[in-house]
Amino acid sequence: MKLGSRHTEETKRKMRKASAHASGERNPFYGKHHSEESRRKLRIKRKGRKPNLGHTHSKEARQKMSKSQEGRKHTEETKRKIAKAHRGKAHPYKRPKASEETKRRIRESIINHYLSGKYLYKDTSIERKIEKELQRRGIYYEKQVPLCKVTVADFYLPQTRTVVYCDGEYWHSKDGRKDKDINQDVILTFHGFNVYRFTEREINKSAKRCVNKINGKKIAKC
């Protein structure tokens, strides 16, 4: 019988009927026990098998189990045992920190993926607002351009070597993201690029005003 499979009702009926005729001393296995070797084989066979595989609780049963756990707290002794059991083990939801070499390789891999032309990128709402303003003014630009092997610019104006970023509030407010943005800006500035970063709030307030800030440069038009 396969693991997780179930007997049909007809099979169950036959089994009940057979056990009724061969109960007690009439049962051929009455009084017999597994040998140590048989028990060892059974333990090996059952190792790792989930006892409730294939079984699903009803909605009512799940509600009862959930209700029975309400307000329940672990004792200090139980907490101590859990902590001891997990001591030295990596947290299942916490990824280990990558080395600087690994981070460099990941960045290069992402940039190479952009260069391959296989990456399908979906514009964000703030990027569409900036793009619309650039198009309205007839300004030539390129989108999602990898630069210096460290970053991918949201918009790049090649004639004036101007780089424009549209920073969403969620991603660019995360821990470590600000330092990463500053590091990219320093590298791009060192290589002669003019870098402009606009926050989501600034763009939503006025995309026109954002583009005006880079309009001091002589921007090439289409």
C-alpha positions in Angstrom: 0.0 0.0 0.0 1.4 3.4 -1.0 2.2 6.0 1.6 -0.7 8.4 2.1 -3.3 6.2 0.2 -6.5 5.1 1.8 -8.6 2.0 1.8 -11.9 2.0 0.0 -15.1 1.5 1.9 -15.4 -2.0 0.3 -11.9 -2.9 1.5 -12.7 -1.7 5.0 -15.9 -3.8 5.1 -14.0 -6.9 4.0 -11.3 -6.3 6.7 -13.9 -5.9 9.4 -15.6 -9.1 8.3 -12.4 -11.0 8.2 -11.3 -9.8 11.7 -14.7 -10.8 13.1 -14.3 -14.4 12.0 -10.7 -14.6 13.2 -10.6 -12.8 16.5 -8.9 -14.0 19.7 -7.2 -17.4 19.6 -8.6 -18.1 16.1 -6.5 -15.2 14.7 -3.3 -16.8 13.2 -1.2 -13.9 14.7 -2.7 -14.4 18.2 0.1 -14.4 20.9 2.9 -13.7 18.3 5.3 -10.8 18.6 7.8 -9.2 16.3 11.4 -10.2 16.6 14.0 -7.6 17.4 15.1 -7.8 13.7 11.6 -7.1 12.5 11.2 -4.2 14.9 14.5 -2.7 13.7 13.3 -2.9 10.1 10.0 -1.3 11.0 11.7 1.5 12.8 13.9 2.1 9.7 10.9 2.0 7.4 8.8 4.4 9.5 11.7 6.9 10.1 10.7 10.2 8.7 7.2 9.1 7.9 4.6 11.7 8.8 1.8 10.1 10.9 -0.9 12.3 9.5 0.1 12.2 5.9 -3.0 12.3 3.7 -5.2 13.3 6.6 -6.9 16.7 6.6 -8.7 18.3 9.5 -12.2 19.6 9.1 -12.9 23.3 9.3 -14.6 22.8 12.7 -11.6 20.8 14.0 -9.2 23.5 12.9 -11.3 26.2 14.7 -11.3 24.1 17.9 -7.6 23.6 17.8 -7.0 27.3 17.2 -9.3 28.2 20.1 -7.6 25.8 22.4 -4.3 27.6 21.8 -5.6 31.1 22.6 -3.8 32.7 25.5 -1.5 29.8 25.9 2.1 30.7 26.7 5.3 28.7 27.0 6.7 28.2 30.5 10.2 29.5 31.2 11.4 25.9 31.3 10.0 25.2 27.9 11.5 28.4 26.5 14.9 27.4 27.9 14.6 24.0 26.2 13.6 25.5 22.9 16.5 28.0 23.0 18.9 25.2 23.9 17.7 23.1 21.0 18.2 25.9 18.5 21.5 27.1 19.9 24.2 27.2 17.2 21.6 26.7 14.4 20.9 29.2 11.7 17.5 30.9 11.8 15.3 29.4 9.1 14.1 32.8 7.9 17.4 34.7 8.3 19.8 34.6 5.5 23.5 34.7 6.3 25.3 37.9 5.4 27.1 37.8 2.0 30.7 38.6 1.7 31.8 41.7 -0.2 33.1 39.4 -3.0 29.7 37.7 -3.2 27.9 41.1 -3.3 30.2 42.2 -6.2 29.5 39.1 -8.2 25.7 39.5 -7.6 25.9 43.1 -8.9 27.8 42.1 -12.0 25.4 39.2 -12.6 22.4 41.5 -12.4 24.0 44.1 -14.7 25.0 41.5 -17.2 21.4 40.3 -17.2 20.3 43.8 -18.1 22.8 44.0 -20.9 21.6 40.7 -22.4 18.2 42.3 -23.2 16.3 39.4 -21.6 15.2 41.3 -18.5 11.6 42.5 -18.7 11.3 45.6 -16.6 8.0 47.2 -15.6 8.1 50.9 -15.0 7.0 52.3 -11.7 4.4 55.1 -11.4 7.0 57.7 -10.5 9.2 56.6 -13.4 6.3 57.0 -15.8 5.7 60.6 -14.5 9.3 61.6 -15.1 9.4 59.9 -18.5 6.2 61.8 -19.5 7.8 65.1 -18.5 11.0 64.3 -20.5 8.9 63.4 -23.5 6.8 66.5 -23.2 10.0 68.6 -23.4 11.5 66.5 -26.2 14.5 65.5 -24.2 16.5 62.6 -25.4 17.0 59.8 -22.8 17.7 56.1 -22.3 16.1 53.9 -19.7 17.6 51.2 -17.4 21.2 51.8 -18.3 24.0 49.8 -16.5 26.8 52.1 -15.4 30.3 51.5 -13.9 29.4 47.9 -13.0 27.7 49.1 -9.8 24.3 50.5 -10.7 21.5 50.6 -13.3 20.2 54.1 -13.9 16.5 54.7 -14.2 17.2 57.4 -16.9 20.4 58.4 -18.6 20.9 61.5 -20.7 24.0 60.6 -22.7 24.8 64.0 -24.2 25.3 65.6 -20.7 26.2 62.4 -18.9 23.3 63.0 -16.6 21.9 60.1 -14.4 18.4 60.3 -13.0 17.1 58.0 -10.2 13.4 57.8 -9.1 13.6 56.5 -5.5 10.5 54.8 -4.1 9.8 55.5 -0.4 9.5 51.8 0.5 12.7 50.3 -0.9 15.0 53.3 -0.4 14.0 53.7 3.3 15.3 50.2 4.2 18.3 49.7 6.4 21.6 49.9 4.4 19.9 51.1 1.2 20.8 54.8 1.8 24.5 53.9 2.2 24.3 51.9 -1.0 22.8 54.8 -2.9 25.5 57.2 -1.6 28.2 54.8 -2.6 26.8 54.6 -6.1 26.5 58.4 -6.4 30.2 58.8 -5.3 31.4 56.3 -7.9 29.3 57.9 -10.7 30.4 61.4 -9.7 34.1 60.2 -9.7 33.7 59.0 -13.2 32.3 62.3 -14.4 28.5 61.7 -14.3 26.0 64.3 -13.0 23.7 62.4 -10.6 20.2 63.4 -9.6 18.0 61.5 -7.2 14.3 62.3 -6.7 12.2 60.8 -4.0 8.7 59.5 -4.5 7.2 62.4 -2.6 9.1 65.0 -4.8 8.0 63.4 -8.0 4.3 63.0 -6.9 4.3 66.6 -5.8 5.7 67.9 -9.1 7.5 66.0 -11.8 7.9 69.2 -13.7 9.9 70.8 -10.8 12.1 67.7 -10.7 13.0 68.0 -14.3 13.6 71.7 -13.9 16.4 70.9 -11.5 18.4 69.1 -14.2 17.4 71.7 -16.8 20.3 74.0 -15.8 22.5 71.7 -17.9 22.2 72.1 -21.6 20.0 69.1 -22.3 20.0 67.6 -25.8 16.6 67.3 -27.4 15.3 64.7 -29.8 
